[in-house]
Amino acid sequence: MHAIVVHETGGPEQMRWQRADVGSPAADEALVRHTAIGLNFIDVYFRTGLYPPPRLPFTPGMEAAGVVEAVGEDVDTLEPGDRVAYAAAPPGAYCERRLMPAERLVRIPEDVSDEAAAAIMLKGMTAWYLLRRTHRLQAGETILVHAAAGGVGLIVCQWARALGATVIGTVGSPEKAELARAHGCHHPIDYRCERFPERVRAITASPHISPPFVARASRCRCDGGHGPEDGEGVADTTSSRLEGVRRRHSEQIGVRSRRAVRYAG
Ligand SMILES: NC(=O)c1ccc[n+]([C@@H]2O[C@H](COP(=O)([O-])OP(=O)(O)OC[C@H]3O[C@@H](n4cnc5c(N)ncnc54)[C@H](OP(=O)(O)O)[C@@H]3O)[C@@H](O)[C@H]2O)c1
């Protein structure tokens, strides 16, 4: 089988498609033939070295879907032929076949495609910890979602609206504004042609904004509330630039910002 292998951290050229051994499943493992692989910024962070990779060389990739080809002797929850997906450490999904602990694999429902399953699990869990764990979003609260038309943003918009929140989202184009609106964002703001702090103030008629700010920058809140953060901004954003963005946005909106949560993957 083949896998993408990163021998040294750096740019995309560090990813090499090469032969690799996969071996046989241990007692608690399953051998999965990948049919779709999810791509996430965390893969880039490991590849560039922004996050220390688990080892070198290593294979990036945190989520995928596929078909079980073999199971270890202690595995009684899965059998060859099952369609499964996962989103779990350690990295290693950019490959044709992979051994995974069987307990980390979930069966894919019939009406969910492999592509959707491979793309949604990590982003879905991210949306969950933002909306249900880091801060338990309540009906009536207002949230500001950065990169609202991105993978995480689209899930957060739908979920937050379903919970009864008012959803404000920043996006980078009119097309993305429509996409975000179609996924539940009440007030998409194209930050390339509008100053979003003023729009947020106008929409809320108050400088008080409930969490979260999602993606690319920070999430902030006044009145001593949560200011958690996920992600590291765009792939080439240095932490000092990100810090500048965070401070500037907080000052513009008139709230205090604090860094509270980093991606824990
Ligand atoms: N995927 C996850 O499960 C997960 C987990 C934890 C944290 N995060 C973080 O959440 C953020 C968004 O992740 P995502 O999975 O939603 O990513 P995505 O689907 O690729 O969306 C990223 C969005 O960021 C904006 N962006 C602005 N400049 C960009 C650039 N130079 N390159 C790429 N995108 C750019 C774009 O929206 P606009 O054009 O509208 O600005 C784009 O739609 C990232 O910081 C990521 O690290 C993601």
The ligand as an SDF file (V2000), in Angstrom:
LIG
                    3D

 48 52  0  0  0  0  0  0  0  0999 V2000
  -11.7090   21.2230   11.3060 N   0  0  0  0  0  0  0  0  0  0  0  0
  -11.7410   21.0840   12.6060 C   0  0  0  0  0  0  0  0  0  0  0  0
  -12.2710   20.1100   13.1380 O   0  0  0  0  0  0  0  0  0  0  0  0
  -11.1410   22.1250   13.4790 C   0  0  0  0  0  0  0  0  0  0  0  0
  -10.9180   21.8290   14.8310 C   0  0  0  0  0  0  0  0  0  0  0  0
  -10.3950   22.7960   15.6620 C   0  0  0  0  0  0  0  0  0  0  0  0
  -10.0620   24.0140   15.1200 C   0  0  0  0  0  0  0  0  0  0  0  0
  -10.2710   24.2630   13.7920 N   0  0  0  0  0  0  0  0  0  0  0  0
   -9.8770   25.5750   13.2520 C   0  0  0  0  0  0  0  0  0  0  0  0
  -11.0040   26.2310   12.7210 O   0  0  0  0  0  0  0  0  0  0  0  0
  -10.5690   27.0320   11.6270 C   0  0  0  0  0  0  0  0  0  0  0  0
  -11.4270   26.7290   10.3990 C   0  0  0  0  0  0  0  0  0  0  0  0
  -11.3070   25.3610   10.1180 O   0  0  0  0  0  0  0  0  0  0  0  0
  -12.2390   24.6890    9.0210 P   0  0  0  0  0  0  0  0  0  0  0  0
  -12.0400   23.2290    9.1800 O   0  0  0  0  0  0  0  0  0  0  0  0
  -13.5980   25.2410    9.0900 O   0  0  0  0  0  0  0  0  0  0  0  0
  -11.5120   25.1740    7.6930 O   0  0  0  0  0  0  0  0  0  0  0  0
  -12.0780   25.4850    6.2110 P   0  0  0  0  0  0  0  0  0  0  0  0
  -13.3210   24.7280    5.9330 O   0  0  0  0  0  0  0  0  0  0  0  0
  -10.9320   25.3160    5.3070 O   0  0  0  0  0  0  0  0  0  0  0  0
  -12.4930   27.0200    6.2830 O   0  0  0  0  0  0  0  0  0  0  0  0
  -11.5320   27.9870    6.5270 C   0  0  0  0  0  0  0  0  0  0  0  0
  -12.0620   29.3720    6.1960 C   0  0  0  0  0  0  0  0  0  0  0  0
  -11.0840   30.3040    6.6310 O   0  0  0  0  0  0  0  0  0  0  0  0
  -11.1170   31.4280    5.7670 C   0  0  0  0  0  0  0  0  0  0  0  0
   -9.7810   31.7950    5.2900 N   0  0  0  0  0  0  0  0  0  0  0  0
   -9.2990   33.0420    5.2480 C   0  0  0  0  0  0  0  0  0  0  0  0
   -8.0680   33.0540    4.7840 N   0  0  0  0  0  0  0  0  0  0  0  0
   -7.7460   31.7860    4.4650 C   0  0  0  0  0  0  0  0  0  0  0  0
   -6.5870   31.1700    3.9190 C   0  0  0  0  0  0  0  0  0  0  0  0
   -5.4920   31.8680    3.5940 N   0  0  0  0  0  0  0  0  0  0  0  0
   -6.5900   29.8510    3.7360 N   0  0  0  0  0  0  0  0  0  0  0  0
   -7.6700   29.1210    4.0920 C   0  0  0  0  0  0  0  0  0  0  0  0
   -8.8060   29.6390    4.6150 N   0  0  0  0  0  0  0  0  0  0  0  0
   -8.8410   30.9730    4.8070 C   0  0  0  0  0  0  0  0  0  0  0  0
  -11.9910   31.1090    4.5960 C   0  0  0  0  0  0  0  0  0  0  0  0
  -13.2260   31.7600    4.8440 O   0  0  0  0  0  0  0  0  0  0  0  0
  -13.4850   33.2660    4.4240 P   0  0  0  0  0  0  0  0  0  0  0  0
  -13.0080   33.4210    3.0120 O   0  0  0  0  0  0  0  0  0  0  0  0
  -14.9640   33.3690    4.5490 O   0  0  0  0  0  0  0  0  0  0  0  0
  -12.7290   34.1040    5.3970 O   0  0  0  0  0  0  0  0  0  0  0  0
  -12.2410   29.6160    4.7170 C   0  0  0  0  0  0  0  0  0  0  0  0
  -13.5340   29.2850    4.2940 O   0  0  0  0  0  0  0  0  0  0  0  0
   -9.0760   26.7900   11.4410 C   0  0  0  0  0  0  0  0  0  0  0  0
   -8.3620   27.7920   12.1220 O   0  0  0  0  0  0  0  0  0  0  0  0
   -8.8760   25.4530   12.1300 C   0  0  0  0  0  0  0  0  0  0  0  0
   -7.5700   25.3090   12.6050 O   0  0  0  0  0  0  0  0  0  0  0  0
  -10.8060   23.3620   12.9690 C   0  0  0  0  0  0  0  0  0  0  0  0
  1  2  1  0
  2  3  2  0
  2  4  1  0
  4  5  1  0
  4 48  2  0
  5  6  2  0
  6  7  1  0
  7  8  2  0
  8  9  1  0
  8 48  1  0
  9 10  1  0
  9 46  1  0
 10 11  1  0
 11 12  1  0
 11 44  1  0
 12 13  1  0
 13 14  1  0
 14 15  2  0
 14 16  1  0
 14 17  1  0
 17 18  1  0
 18 19  2  0
 18 20  1  0
 18 21  1  0
 21 22  1  0
 22 23  1  0
 23 24  1  0
 23 42  1  0
 24 25  1  0
 25 26  1  0
 25 36  1  0
 26 27  1  0
 26 35  1  0
 27 28  2  0
 28 29  1  0
 29 30  1  0
 29 35  2  0
 30 31  1  0
 30 32  2  0
 32 33  1  0
 33 34  2  0
 34 35  1  0
 36 37  1  0
 36 42  1  0
 37 38  1  0
 38 39  2  0
 38 40  1  0
 38 41  1  0
 42 43  1  0
 44 45  1  0
 44 46  1  0
 46 47  1  0
M  CHG  2   8   1  16  -1
M  END
$$$$
